[in-house]
Amino acid sequence: MSTGHVEYASLNGTHIFKLIGEVRAQSCISLDKLLSKIEQQSNVVGAIVDLTQTTFIDSTVLGILAKLGLKLKQIHQIQAVMLSTNPDITTLANSMGLGQVFVILNYCGDPKLCTRELIEGHITHNAMLTTVLDAHKTLMKLNENNQNMFEPLVKQLQKEQDTIEKVSQQNV
């Protein structure tokens, strides 16, 4: 079970995401949905991902963050900023290629930003599967090492998703 969560704030087109504690896949379904909404906005001028209070982050969450960085670059021509004070988290983010889409800064600021927790609603297995699959596909796009590392997982998840879709089509 995750002991962490994601908080979010927005001001004049700048979006702030704060990841607190042990942030795992089940903590980021709302984040992924929020990214889709932000992607469609025209007034986006910046984004900050605050990892200063993150104690653990899994590859799904890293994939969602990679997706954020890529979309901001592609759609809005913005390079997002990632704040990190934990050397292990910073090393992990860089090893996954997030330094390609974020400016990663070692930052010791006020931990009390004006954010609010993103609340997870009812999480279905299919929603979780789609989010995890999409996050890992995004990580695979960042570099060849990620491609090799996550390809077996993505193939397995894709197979599971295909099976679920076949079953639901048969039930229609």
Secondary structure, DSSP 8 states (H G I E B T S, - for coil): ----EEEEEEETTEEEEEEEEEE-GGG-HHHHHHHHHHHT-S---EEEEEEEEEEEE-HHHHHHHHHHHHHHHHHH---EEEEE--HHHHHHHHHTTGGGTEEEEE----S--S-EE-------HHHHHHHHHHHHHHHHHH-HHHHHHHHHHHHHHHHHHHHHHHHHHHT-
